[in-house]
Amino acid sequence: MENTTNYRNIHYKSDAEYTVHVAKTLLTLIGIWPRRNTFIDNVKFYVQIGIVFFLMCFLLLPHVIYTYFDCENLTKYMKVIAAQIFSLLAIIKFWTIIINREEIRFWLMEMEIQYRDVECEEDRLVMMNTAKIGRFFTIVYLSLSYTGALPYHIILPLISERIVKEDNTTQIPLPYLSDYVFFVIEDSPIYEMTFVLQIFISSIILSTNCGTYSLIASITMHCCGLFEVTNRKIKTLCKWNNRDLHDRVIDIVQSHLKAIEYSARVGESLSIVFLSEMLGCTIIICFLEFGVIMELEDHKTLSTVTYFVLMTSIFVNVFIISFIGDRLKQESERIRETSYFIPWYDFPTEVAKNIKTIILRASRPSSLSGAKILDLSLQAFCDVCKTSAAYFNFLRAMTV
């Protein structure tokens, strides 16, 4: 077997940066990307997250107050509730990243080490290919999210029915119809400033959702890459001589355990995000489906298209997060199949026992779960589709 101990990946820093570049860019903009643990950085961190959280609440709370206390049209209430849930999901992700920032910093450090310690160029290419898949998923989601969100926040208010003021003048409705209890915003220029501020805050919320989603996709696909590298090592066992076979199997066992531990820590830290994402997206899809039907019946083509694009982006979001969870489970299960089908029975007794141990451990595949209530898989995506359709039928029955 060709000796790979002399291989050094001199590009390990740029490889790790490539894997999380999109997530780092988006989460740095809102101040929650892990930083150096210095006094100045910590002060900047807490000031920035305080401002961002205040802005999120400034948008969400008045919107909720208006919806539940001032909104007289039940149909309009049903259409706007999806935006409230989307904002709530952003706040959950926001605080999850903050609470687990030390754990995320550990992931990033370990990722650099894993890229640095690859044995050969083939292993590096395997990991880079999975990183490209994660980045592709991220770009698809970003494209759909911003394509749907920008018309929702800018175009829909412009084409909506004008608000008639007490002096019989009219004005464009806010992107988020709100009741600011402690002050009045109807007068110019406060109204225009609030309009722009709401669009800005909604961009922050969108960046939070997209950045966290990008981090999930990138890290999970990196976990898949670790299992694929282990799987490739097992396939090449037959090319090693008996003298080095024992050490090689020990290396494979260690590589397998590191992949299991890494994916387990990711799943444990983000389990609340996974659960809230699946449940929240189910409800959002339900109300967006309702919005599509209502706008279609009113013959509002542009509004219908906007709601449809938003609904599609949420469907794609759920599908991709379910797919990467399913992919992680498949890659960890593949270790067992590969280990079984190599001629381990021809190996020395001690080596064969170690191979059996790998097979037994791989029989419990790694997976991502939402607070141990549901597993992220393609079956979960099908359940989301069926559940959202059931809730949609219930809403239609209520409004008939």
N, C-alpha and C positions, 0 to 999 in steps of 0.2 A: 504493500500500500504506500502511495506517495506520502512523504512526510509533509504535514501542513503546519508544524509548530513554528516555522520561520515566517509565516504570513503575518503581516501587520496591516490593519486597516487604518491608513493615515487620514481617511475622510470621515472618521466616526462622528466627529462633532457636526459636520455639515449633514451627514445622514440623519442624525437625531433631530437636527433643526428642520430638515425637510419634512420629517414625519409629523411634527406638531406646528409647522409654520403658520397655517391658517388659524388654528385655535389660539396660538400665542398672539397673533396680530389682533384678533377680535377681543380677546379677554384682557389684553394689555390696555386697549382703548378705554375699557370701563374700569380698569384698576384692580382686577382680581387675579391676574396672572401672578404666580408665586415669584417673589423677589428675594434679593439678598436679605439676610436677617441682621440688618444694621439699624441703628436708631433713626437715622434720617429716612431710610426706606420705609421703616415701620410707621413713622409719622405721616409720610406721604400716603401710605397704604390706607390708614384709618381715616384720614381726611377725605380721600377720594371715594372710598366705599360709603362714607357717611353722606356725601353729596349725592352720589348715584342712588343710594337707597331712598333718600328724601325725595328725589325727583320721581322715582318709581311710585312712591306712595302719593305724591302730588298728582300724578296722573290717575292712578287706580282708585283711590278712595273716593274722590268726588264723582268719578264715573259710576261707581257702585251706588253711591247715595242717590244720584239722579235716577238710575235704573230702578231701584227698589222703592223710591218714595215719590218721584216726580213723573215717571214715565206712565202715561195713560194708555198707550197702545201696546197690547200684549204681543202682537206680531213683531213690532220694533224691538221690544225687550228680548225676545227670543233670538233675534238676529245679532244683537250687540253683546250677548252674554259670552259668545265665543272669544271675543277680544279680551274680556275680563279674565277668562280662564287662561288664555295665552299669557297675559301679563302676570298672573299668579304663578304659572309654571316658571316664568323667568325669575321671579323672586325666590322660588324654591331652589332653582339651580344656582342663583347668585349666592345664597347663603351656604349651600352645599359645597361650592368651590372654596368659599372663604373658610369654612370649618375644617375642610380637608386639605388646606393648602400645603401643610407639611407633608402629608401623604403624597400629594401630587408632585411636590419637589423631589420626593424619594423616587417616584416613578421615572421622572425625567433623568435623574442621576443614574438610575439603574439602566435606563435605555441607552445612555451614552456608553456605559460599561459593556453592555451586551453587544452594541455595534463595534466597540473597540476589540472585544475578545472573540470575534468570529474567527473560525479556523481557516477559512479559505474564501475565495472570491465567490464561489457558488453559494455559500451560506449568506454572504452579504447580499447577493442578488435576490435570494429568496425573501429576505427581510425587506429589501427595497421594493420588491413587487407588491408585497402586502401593504406597504406604506402608500404606494401609488393607488391601490384600490381604495384605501381609506380616504385618500385625498380626493379621488374621483367622486366618491359618495358625498363628501363634504361640498364639493363644487356644485353638484347636482342639487343638493338641498338648498344651498345658498342662492342659487339662481332662481329656483322656484319660490323661495321665501320672499326674496326682495322683489321679484316680479309680481307677486300677489299682494305684498304688504304696501308697497308704494302707491298703487292705484287705490287701495282701500283707504289710506290715510290722506291722499291728496285729491284724487279724481272723484271719489264718491261724495265727499262734502260739497264739491263744486257743482255736481249735478243733482244734489238732493234738494228737497223743497226748502225754500228760504224761510228763515225765522222772522216773524213779524214782531217788531218792537212796539212799545206803548205809543211812540210818536208816529206810528204807521210807516216807519222805514224798515227795510229788510236787511238781513245780513246772512252770510254763509254760515251754516252750522259747523260747529267744531268737529274735528275728527273723532273726538270722544266727547259726546254730550255729557256735561258735568254740572254738578251743583256745588260750587265753592261756597260753603256755608258762611264763612267769616268775611267775605268781601264780594263785591259785584264786579263782573268782568265785561258786561255788555257794552260799555262805553269805549270808544276809540281813544287812544291807541292800545289800551290794555287788552282789548279783545284780539286784535291782530297779533300782539306779542304772545298771548296765550295760545293762539292758533299755531304759531311757529314753534313755541315751546313744546306743545303736545306732539308735533311731528318729530322734534328732536328727541324727546323722551321715548317715543315709540321706537325710534331708531336704536336707542340704548337697549331697550327691551329685546328688540330683534337681534341685536349683536350678542346679548347675553344668551339667548336661546341658541343661536347659531354657533357661537363660540363653544358653549358647553357640549353641544351635539358634535361639533368637529373634534373636540377632545375625546369624547367617547368613541367615535368612529376610528380615530387615529390610534388610540391606545389599545382598543380591542383588536384591531387588525394587526397591531404589533404583537399582541399575545398569540394570534394565529400564526404569525411568522415564526415565533419561538417554537411552537409545536411542529411547524413544517420543517424547521432546521433539525429538530430532534428526530423526526421521521426520516429525513434524508440520511442522518447518521446511522440509523438502524439498517437502512437498505444497503449501506456500504460495509456492513460488518463482515460479510463473506470475503471481502478483499483483504482482510487483515490476517496476518499469520498468528498461530496459536500463542506465540510468546507475548505479543502485544494485545491479544484479544481481551484479556481480563481487564487491563487498564482502560481499554476502549469502552467496554461495557460500563465500567464505573463512571466514565465521563458522560456516557449517554444517560445513566440514571440521574446524575447530578443535573444535566441539562433538562431532563424531563421534570425533575422536582422544582427547578427554578421557574420553568414555564407555568407549572401548576400554582406555585406560590404567588407569582406575579399576577396571574389572571384572577386568583382568589382575592388578592388585596384590592384590585380594581373593582371587582364585583361587590365586595363588601362596602367600599367607600361610597359607591354611587348607587347603591340599591334603592335608596329613597327616590333618586332622580328617575331610575328605571320605572318604578311603580307609578310615580306621579305622571311621568310622560305617557305611559300606556293608558292609564285611566283618563288623564286630562285630554289626550288626543282623541279618545273615543267620544267624549262629550263634545269636543270642538267639532269633530267631523259630523256628528249628529245635527248640531245647530247650523253648520255651514250647508249641509244638505237641505235643511229647512229653508235657509236663505236663498239657495239656488232656485228652489221650487216657487217660493213667494215672488222673487224678482221675475222669474219666467212667466208666471201667471199675470204679472203686471206689465209684461212686455217691455221690461227695462233691460235691453240687451247688454249694455256696458256693465251694469251692476251684476247681471247674471254671470258674465264672463269673469268678473273680479272675484265673486264668491266661488266660482268653479275652480279658478286657478289656486285660490287659497285652500280649498278643500283638497285639490290634487297635491299640493305641497305637503299638507299634513298626512295624507295617505302615503306619500313617498317617504316622509319622515318615519312613520311607523314601520313601513316595509323595510327600510334600510336598517333601522335599529334592531328589528326582528331578524333580518338576514344575517347581520354580523354576529348576533348572539347564536344563531343556528350554525354559522360557519365556525365559530369557536368550538362549539360542542362537537362538530364533525371532525375538526382537525385533531382534537384531543382523543376522540374515539379511534381515529385512524392509526394512532400509535399502537393500539392493541392489535389491529388487523395486520399491520406490517410486521410486528414482533412475532406474531403467530406463524406467518407464512414464510419467514426465513428458515433455513434448515438448522434451527437451534438444537435439535436432537443430535446433530453431529458435532456440536461444540463440546469442549471439556465440561465435566460435571458441574463444577463451580460456576462456570459461565452460563450454562443452561439454567441453573437455578436462578441466577440473576435475571435472565430473560423472562422466566416465568413470573418473577416478581413484578417486572415491568408490565406484563400482560394483565396481572391481577390489579395493579394500581390503575391502569388505563381503562379498566372496566367501569370505573367511576369517572366519567368525563367531566371536564370543567364546563361551567355554564354561567350565564349571567341571569340573575333573578331580581325581581322587584320585591325587596323586603321579604324574600322567601315565600311570597304568595303566588307569583307567576313567573315562569321562565320565559326569557326572550327567545322566541323561535318563530318559524314560519307558521306554525300552528297558532301561536299567539296573535299573529297578524290576521289570520282568518277569523279568530274569535273577536277581534276588534271590529272587523267589517260586519260580522253578524250582529254584534251587540249594538253598534251604531245604527244599523238598519232597524233593529227592533225599537230602539228609543225614538228614531225618526218617525216610525209608524204611530207610536204613542203620541208624539207631539202633533202629528197631523190629525189624529182623532180628537185631540183636545181643541183644536182650532176650527174644526168643521162646524 
